Amino acid sequence: MKAIQVTNYGGPEAASVQSVDTPIKNKGDVLVSVIASSVNPVDIKHMTPGTVQEIDQFPMVLGWDIAGIVIEADKDSAFQAGDRVLALHPQGSWQQVVPVQENQLLKLPEDIDFIYGASIPLGTVTALQALRKLKIKQGETLLVTGALGSVGGYAIELAKQAKIPLAGLVRNKEQKKMCEDLFDVTMYVSDETIPAFTTVFDTAGILGRTEILQPQGRLITVSDDKVSLNVEKQALWTEHHFVRTNQEDLQTIVALFSKGKLHSRIEAVYSMNEIQEALKLASQSGNNGKIIIVF
Ligand SMILES: NC(=O)c1ccc[n+]([C@@H]2O[C@H](COP(=O)([O-])OP(=O)(O)OC[C@H]3O[C@@H](n4cnc5c(N)ncnc54)[C@H](OP(=O)(O)O)[C@@H]3O)[C@@H](O)[C@H]2O)c1
């Protein structure tokens, strides 16, 4: 079978398609034929030395999202060959066949196609879990930074449904217009004057601005950047959230997609042989949606 392997630290040129042995299924695993996956910022970070996620072993297969079809499962499994499935699988999704722990898998509803499915797991589950940790109460307000991004966009949609008074923060006027059209939510550009919110969900690594957080406010970030000392001093608490694979959370998310209450945006779809182009695009600023790889 084919896998996208990263053979060194570096840019897109460090990733290429290689022939490798098809993995063997262990008891408890479900063998999945990957139809589509996506490129997430974490994949780029894995390829970059000096990041929290730097790889220490090459060759490495990246990729956290899976939409695919079950090839083989245990007799007593809830899954069987032919099932359409979805998984948040940290990590190693960028290959044609992956053994996935059963508790990472979910059946993919018929109304969600594989490409759209592959856009869902990492961004949505991260948004859901981090938002939940903020425990926003009635009367509080929320600012989501990086609102046009994957995690930021899902956080906006989830918070809107929970009727939380919220606004988003984006990089420039063009993104502001796009986000206002998409979400019908107040948007601020980074260099504007921004009011103070009782809670901040940061996805953009904006962690040094005391004026956006009310005194004794709460801030959660999914970036790897450091919260500044001044923001730490002013806040009741700040936290770096790291996503956890959770079948129930993914189930909640998929149900929202099926009801039309959550949406993905797809920026581009590439074949696995075009991985370098996909990584090049993912490394750039200004994308409006997920970058999908089809296997
Ligand atoms: N801890 C975890 O468990 C976890 C899970 C998932 C993701 N993450 C991390 O969360 C971050 C966001 O992930 P994602 O998938 O949502 O990425 P994404 O789709 O690339 O979105 C990031 C968004 O933030 C915007 N942005 C970046 N810097 C900005 C700034 N200074 N001002 C305004 N907007 C800014 C980007 O705009 P431009 O396109 O203009 O740059 C982009 O719209 C990444 O660092 C990722 O690694 C962490």
The ligand as an SDF file (V2000), in Angstrom:
LIG
                    3D

 48 52  0  0  0  0  0  0  0  0999 V2000
   -4.2260   21.9650   21.3000 N   0  0  0  0  0  0  0  0  0  0  0  0
   -4.9870   21.2330   20.4930 C   0  0  0  0  0  0  0  0  0  0  0  0
   -5.4960   20.1830   20.8770 O   0  0  0  0  0  0  0  0  0  0  0  0
   -5.2340   21.7190   19.1110 C   0  0  0  0  0  0  0  0  0  0  0  0
   -6.1620   21.0870   18.2720 C   0  0  0  0  0  0  0  0  0  0  0  0
   -6.4000   21.6330   17.0080 C   0  0  0  0  0  0  0  0  0  0  0  0
   -5.7110   22.7610   16.6110 C   0  0  0  0  0  0  0  0  0  0  0  0
   -4.7890   23.2960   17.4570 N   0  0  0  0  0  0  0  0  0  0  0  0
   -4.0520   24.5110   17.0980 C   0  0  0  0  0  0  0  0  0  0  0  0
   -4.9880   25.5790   17.0350 O   0  0  0  0  0  0  0  0  0  0  0  0
   -4.5540   26.5230   16.0730 C   0  0  0  0  0  0  0  0  0  0  0  0
   -5.6850   26.7610   15.0710 C   0  0  0  0  0  0  0  0  0  0  0  0
   -5.9360   25.5710   14.3770 O   0  0  0  0  0  0  0  0  0  0  0  0
   -6.8930   25.5810   13.1130 P   0  0  0  0  0  0  0  0  0  0  0  0
   -6.9890   24.2090   12.6000 O   0  0  0  0  0  0  0  0  0  0  0  0
   -8.1250   26.3370   13.4300 O   0  0  0  0  0  0  0  0  0  0  0  0
   -5.9860   26.4520   12.0980 O   0  0  0  0  0  0  0  0  0  0  0  0
   -6.4430   27.3220   10.8780 P   0  0  0  0  0  0  0  0  0  0  0  0
   -7.6230   26.7010   10.2270 O   0  0  0  0  0  0  0  0  0  0  0  0
   -5.2230   27.5790   10.0900 O   0  0  0  0  0  0  0  0  0  0  0  0
   -6.9460   28.6820   11.5330 O   0  0  0  0  0  0  0  0  0  0  0  0
   -6.1170   29.5830   12.1850 C   0  0  0  0  0  0  0  0  0  0  0  0
   -6.7640   30.9580   11.9820 C   0  0  0  0  0  0  0  0  0  0  0  0
   -6.1350   31.8880   12.8470 O   0  0  0  0  0  0  0  0  0  0  0  0
   -5.8810   33.0590   12.0850 C   0  0  0  0  0  0  0  0  0  0  0  0
   -4.8130   33.8390   12.6680 N   0  0  0  0  0  0  0  0  0  0  0  0
   -3.5380   33.4690   12.8890 C   0  0  0  0  0  0  0  0  0  0  0  0
   -2.8470   34.4810   13.4520 N   0  0  0  0  0  0  0  0  0  0  0  0
   -3.7170   35.5190   13.5660 C   0  0  0  0  0  0  0  0  0  0  0  0
   -3.6170   36.8540   14.0710 C   0  0  0  0  0  0  0  0  0  0  0  0
   -2.4800   37.3100   14.5730 N   0  0  0  0  0  0  0  0  0  0  0  0
   -4.7190   37.6430   14.0340 N   0  0  0  0  0  0  0  0  0  0  0  0
   -5.8900   37.1720   13.5520 C   0  0  0  0  0  0  0  0  0  0  0  0
   -6.0550   35.9260   13.0560 N   0  0  0  0  0  0  0  0  0  0  0  0
   -4.9760   35.1080   13.0710 C   0  0  0  0  0  0  0  0  0  0  0  0
   -5.5010   32.5100   10.7200 C   0  0  0  0  0  0  0  0  0  0  0  0
   -5.5720   33.5330    9.7510 O   0  0  0  0  0  0  0  0  0  0  0  0
   -4.5620   33.4910    8.5120 P   0  0  0  0  0  0  0  0  0  0  0  0
   -5.0190   32.4190    7.6000 O   0  0  0  0  0  0  0  0  0  0  0  0
   -4.6950   34.8580    7.9140 O   0  0  0  0  0  0  0  0  0  0  0  0
   -3.1980   33.2160    9.0670 O   0  0  0  0  0  0  0  0  0  0  0  0
   -6.5670   31.4480   10.5450 C   0  0  0  0  0  0  0  0  0  0  0  0
   -7.7700   31.9870   10.0690 O   0  0  0  0  0  0  0  0  0  0  0  0
   -3.2820   25.9510   15.4520 C   0  0  0  0  0  0  0  0  0  0  0  0
   -2.1760   26.4800   16.1210 O   0  0  0  0  0  0  0  0  0  0  0  0
   -3.3970   24.4660   15.7470 C   0  0  0  0  0  0  0  0  0  0  0  0
   -2.1680   23.8010   15.7780 O   0  0  0  0  0  0  0  0  0  0  0  0
   -4.5350   22.8120   18.6750 C   0  0  0  0  0  0  0  0  0  0  0  0
  1  2  1  0
  2  3  2  0
  2  4  1  0
  4  5  1  0
  4 48  2  0
  5  6  2  0
  6  7  1  0
  7  8  2  0
  8  9  1  0
  8 48  1  0
  9 10  1  0
  9 46  1  0
 10 11  1  0
 11 12  1  0
 11 44  1  0
 12 13  1  0
 13 14  1  0
 14 15  2  0
 14 16  1  0
 14 17  1  0
 17 18  1  0
 18 19  2  0
 18 20  1  0
 18 21  1  0
 21 22  1  0
 22 23  1  0
 23 24  1  0
 23 42  1  0
 24 25  1  0
 25 26  1  0
 25 36  1  0
 26 27  1  0
 26 35  1  0
 27 28  2  0
 28 29  1  0
 29 30  1  0
 29 35  2  0
 30 31  1  0
 30 32  2  0
 32 33  1  0
 33 34  2  0
 34 35  1  0
 36 37  1  0
 36 42  1  0
 37 38  1  0
 38 39  2  0
 38 40  1  0
 38 41  1  0
 42 43  1  0
 44 45  1  0
 44 46  1  0
 46 47  1  0
M  CHG  2   8   1  16  -1
M  END
$$$$
